[in-house]
Amino acid sequence: SGTVSVRARGGKNLGVMPPLRELVYEVIQHPNTRMLALKSGELDCDSLSPEQWINQTSGPEFSEHGFLRKIRRPGRTFCYIGLNQRNPLFQDRRVRTALSCLVDRDRIVRDVYQGLAHPVSGPFFLDSPAYDKSVKPHAFDVEKAKRLLAEAGWRDTDGDGVLDRDGKKFQFTVMYPNVNANYQKMLPILKEDMAKAGVRLEILALEWSVVVERIGKRDFDASLIAWTQSLTPDPYQLWHSDHANVDGSSNYIGFSNPEADRLIGEIRVCFDEKKREELYHRFHRLLHEEAPYLFLVSQDDLFVVNRRFRNLRVFPYVLPTEILWLPRSERKDAKKAESR
C-alpha cells in the first residue's frame, strides 16, 4: 500500500479550476484488506471477486439495514486465451477450433466464478447490439476435438497419452498474471480437460509487467488475460492486420484475415445503426469460426457502496460512483476536523 498525491491543475488554463488543492490516493493492494476496510467504514466503495461476493458478504453490514449495499450488473470485460498465430501449432483452424471445444465454459462459470459470469463466443460486450447472441460458444466436446485434431494430423503414435505429429508433441504454455485468483483456479481445469484429448497444457504464472513485456515482444505460446469493451467498439485496434506485426500492438497474437480487414473498414465508416449491427454480427461470427482466441467468460461487475452516499442510481453501462454525493457535514475530512 502507499499514498499518491495529485495536484489539481489541469483546468486552470481553461478557467474551470476545481476547488481542490490535492487528491490523495491510498492504494490497498490485497482484496481481503480492502474488504476489512469496507466493513470498518474506512473504504466507501470497492469491486469484489465472486468468492468475496458469495462468502464474505453475509454479515450484518450487508443486510437490508446495514451500511453497505451490494450492486451486481453485466460486466464489459471478457477473458480469453490468445493463441500466437505465428506458432505453427496454431496455424490450422481445425486445431484452434478443437482447443475451443476443450474449454468447459459452464464448469468454469460454476466452479471458478460461482455462477457470476457468462460464457462468451466473441469479442464484444455481451449486452451490446454488437454482440451476436445467435452465435453460441463452442460446446465442450472432447470427441469432436479429437476428430478435428486427427484431421489436422495429430495422433498419439507412441501411446504416451500426448498427441504428436512429425516427431513433435502437442504441447504449449499459457502465461497469465499471477495476481488473478480466477485464472489460478481456471487453468488447472483447462489443463485437465485438454489432457483428455491428448493436449499437454503447461501453466506459467508471471508478474503483470513481465506478461506485458512478453506480449509486446510476441514471446509466448498463449496468454490468458482480458479486454474491456465499449458499447460501440472499433475492432481496428485489436484485429486489423495493420497491427499484426507491430511490436507492442493490441493485435499481439498476429491475427490477419482479409475478410476481417474488410468488415472492420466497413464498420468504421458505417453510420446506419442497423447496417452497422449486421457488420458487427458478421465480424463476430468470423472470429468465432476462426478461433484466434479461445473466448471464455465475462464476469459480472460486483460492487459494494456505503449507504451513506445519496442519490445512488445504478445504470447498466455507467459506473454508479459517478453520480454519488453526500452532505459536506458527513465527509470524513469534516468529521476529522470536528474531532480536532
N, C-alpha and C positions, 0 to 999 in steps of 0.2 A: 504494500500500500504506500501511498505517498500523497503529496499535495502539490497542485499546479495552480498558479495564479495567472489569469489572462486579463490584461487591462483593456477596457472598452474604448477603443479609439476609432474604429472603422467608420462611424457615421459622422464624425466631427466635421469633415470637409464638406459634407452634404447638408449640414445644418440639422441633422437628426440624431445628435449625440444622445444616447440613453443616459438616464440619471444613475449610472453605475460607475463606481470607481474601480472595482475589480471583481472578477468572478473567481471563486476558489473551488477547485475540484479535488475531492478526496477519493482516491482510487482504492477500492476494496476488491481485490482480485478473486478471492475464494468465494464460491457461491454460498457455502454454509455460513461464512462470516457475514455475508450480506443478508442472509435470512435472519440471523440473530439481530442484526441492526434494524431490520424491518420490524421484528417483534418487540424490540425495545423502544421503537419510535424514533430512532436516530436516522433512519432512512425512510423516505416518503414513498418511493416508487422503485420497482425493480422488475425485471423479467425473470421467470422461473424455468427450471428444467422440468420435464414431465415427471421425473421421480420426486422432485420437490412438490409439485402441484398435487400429486396423489398422496404422498406420505407425510408431508410436513405442513399441511395447511388445514388440519382438523381441530386445531386449538381454539380457544375462545376468542382469540384476536380476529379470527376469520369468520366468526358466526354472524348471524343477522344483526346482532347488536354489538359486534366487535368493531375495532377501529381500522381494520384492514379489509379492503374489498378486492376480490379476485375478478379478473377480466380475461375472457377467452375469445379469440377471434381468429379468422383464417390468416395463415401466415403467407407472406410473399416470398419466402425463401425455400428453395428446394435443394436437397443434397443429391449428389451423383458421384459416380466413378468415371472419371475422364480417361479414355484409352488413348495412349500416344499413337497417333496414326502413322508415325514414322517407324514404329516397331513392326517388323514383318509378321509377328504373331497376330496383330490386329487388323491386317490389311484385307482380310476376307470378310465380307459382310455376314456370311454364314456363321463365322466364328463369333463375331460380335453379337449377333442375334442369339446364338447358343448361350453365351455368357449372361445375357439379359434373362434368358429362360431359367437360369440357375439362381436367380435372385427371388427369394421368397418374401415379397414385399408385405404380405399380410402378416407373416410371422414377425417381421421387423417392426411393423406398426404395433403389434400386440406386445411383444416381449421387450422391445427397446424403448418405444415411445408411449407405452401404457395406454394405447388407443388414442393418443392425442396427436395423430398425424394421419396423412392420407397418401396412398400410392400415387405416383405421377407417371405420365407417359411422354412428357415433352417439356420444353424449356420455358413455358410461360406460367404466370400466376394462375393457379387453379380456378379462381373465381373471376377471371377477366374474360372479356369477349375473345381475346386472342387464343385462349386455350380451347382445343377441340375435345370436348368430353366424350365424343364418339370414339376417340382413339384410346383404347384401353391398354394399360401396361401389359407387357408380355407375361403370360401366366407362368407360374412356377411349374416346370415340366422337365424333369430330368431325362426322360426317354427322348423327348423331342430334341433336347440339347445334344444328347449322344448321337442322334441321327444326323444333325447338322454338322457336328464335328467330324463324324465319319465321312460325310460327303466332301468335307474340306481336306480329307486325307489324314486325319488324326485317329490313330488306333493304338491300343496297348499291345505292342508286338512282343514285349518281353515279360508280360504278366506281373509287373510290379505295381499295378493299380494306377499308373500315371500314363496318360496318352503320350504318344511320340510320333514324330514324322521326320524322315531323313536324318535319323540319329539324334534329334533334339527333343527334349521333354517339353510338354505343355505346362510351363510354369511362368508365373510373373509375380511382381511385387506391387502391392498397393501401399503407397505412403499416405499418411494423414497427420494432421496437427494433434499432438499428444495431449492437448488440454481439453479435447472434446470427449466427454464421457459417453455420449451416444455412439460415437464412432467406435470407441473402445468396446462397447457391447455388441455392435453390429458386425464388425469384421470377423470375429470367430464364427458367427452364424454363416456368413458368406463363405468362409474357408471350409466349413463342414459341408455345406451344400454343394459347393463346386467339386469337392473331392468325390462326391457320389457319381460324377460324370468323368472322373479321371483328370480333373484340372487341379493342379497344385498352386494354391494361392499363398504367398508369403505376405506378412504384415510388417510394416516399418513405421514406427511412431517417431515423429521428428518435431523439433521446435517449429513454431509457425514461421519464423524468419527463414529457417532452412527450407521449409516447404516452398515458400515464395521464391527463394533463390533457385531451387532446382526446377520449379515450374518455369521461371524466366529463362533458364538455360536449356529447357526441354530435356532435363536429365532425370528421366523417370520412366517406369513402365505404365503405371496407372496412379491416379490420385483421387482420394476421397475428400472432397470439400463441398462448398455450397455457393450458390449465387442468389442474390435478391433481385427480383424483377419489378419493373414499374407496371402500371396499368396499361400503358401504350408503349410497349417495348420496341426498341430498334435492334434487330438481330445482327446488324452490321458488325458491331464491336466483337461479338463472341464467335460469329460463324462465317464471316466472309473470308474468301481465300486471300484477299489483300493482306490479311494479318497472319496467315498460316505459317509464314517463315520469318516472322519478325520477333526477335528476342524480346521477352517481357510483355508480349501482347496477350490479350484476353483469350485469343484463339490459340492457346498454348499447346493444344493437342494436335494442331496442324490439320484441322478439318478443311477439306477443299472439295467442292462439288459444284459443277457449273449450273445445275438446276437451282441449287440453294442460292447461289450468287444472283441468279436472275430474279428469283422470288424476293430476295432482300432488296434488290434495286427497285422492284415494283412497289413493295411495301413503303419504301422511304418517300415516294412521290405520290402515293395514293391518298386522296382526301375524302373519298367516298367511303363512309363507315362500313357499309355492307360489303363492298368490294374488298376493302382492307381486311375485314374479318375473314373473308374467303381466302385471301392470300395467306394470312396468318395460319389458318387451318391446313392449307396445303403444305406450308413450311413445317408445321408441327408433324404432320403425317410423314413427310420426307425424313425428318430426323428420327422418328420412331422406327422407320424401316431401315435406315442406315445404321442406327445404333452406335454413333461415335461416343456417346455417353451411355452408361448404364443408369438411366433415370431411376431414382429410388423413391424418396418420400418428401412431402412438405409438412413440416411440423406446424401445429397451431401456435400462434403468438399467445403466450401466457404471461399475464401481468398481475402485479399487486400494487394498489394505490391506497394511501392513507385516506380515510374518510373525512379527515378534517378539511380537505380541499373541497371547494364549492364548484358547482356547475360542471360536474363530471358527466360528459356525454361521450358515448363510445361510438365511433364511426367504423365501418368495416375496413377502410383503407387508410385511415389517418391516425397517427399516434394520439391517444386520448390526452396525453400530458400537454399537448399544445394549447388547450383551452382551459386548463385548470387555474384556479385562483383561490386566494384566501385573504381574509382581512389582515391589514398590517399588524394589528394587535396580536394576531396568532402566529406571526412569523417567529421562527426560532431565534433569530438575532434580536428581535424586540423583547422576547422573554428573557434572554440573557442580559439585555441592557437593564431591564427592570430588576433582575436579581442582584445586579451590581449597585 
